[in-house]
Amino acid sequence: MKTPLPILAGMKSSSQPMELVAPAGSLLALQAALQAGADTVYLGLKNATNARNFAGLNFSESDIRSAMTLAHSMGRKVLFAINTFPQPGRSHEWHAALDAAYELGADAVILADPGLMVYARERYPDLRLHLSVQGSATHADAIELMREHFNIQRVVLPRVLTLTEIEKLARQ
């Protein structure tokens, strides 16, 4: 029997405490989230590999190294968002982001693109993968497909789902 797949950031079995996962758009925001009790933070690079790529936000590799050191010293986790789709002729940038996530010690990588999932599985078979909301998994078959092919460990569901639909997915 398979272990149920957490389908929401923070969803765990009823016997485990809930996990608070917070976004971190800067080192200061990451520090504040950790000090406020976040168990896990997620972040991304200052480039097109990150869906929250806005002016003044996100991290250089040096900042991520500092963030990883801080979070891990507190016993917390860092998820690395590479949640956009590679642009034609530029897939090397997304591969480099995945390489950096692995080398910097990310606890998991949040991905949307199946091609990047293939790259991650081939290159870093032990790297934990999460499916981004941009992956648009809205039903159990899609989630199971991602788990079977890419060993996805967590899914962030799209906002279009109703609470009833989410409850049904959680039971499945």
HELIX and SHEET records of a PDB file:
HELIX    1   1 LEU A   27  GLN A   35  1                                   9    
HELIX    2   2 GLU A   61  SER A   73  1                                  13    
HELIX    3   3 SER A   91  LEU A  104  1                                  14    
HELIX    4   4 PRO A  114  ARG A  123  1                                  10    
HELIX    5   5 VAL A  133  GLY A  135  5                                   3    
HELIX    6   6 ALA A  140  PHE A  150  1                                  11    
HELIX    7   7 LEU A  163  ARG A  171  1                                   9    
SHEET    1   A 6 VAL A  21  PRO A  23  0                                        
SHEET    2   A 6 THR A  40  LEU A  43  1                                        
SHEET    3   A 6 LYS A  77  ILE A  82  1                                        
SHEET    4   A 6 ALA A 108  LEU A 111  1                                        
SHEET    5   A 6 LEU A 129  LEU A 131  1                                        
SHEET    6   A 6 ILE A 152  VAL A 155  1                                        
END                                                                             
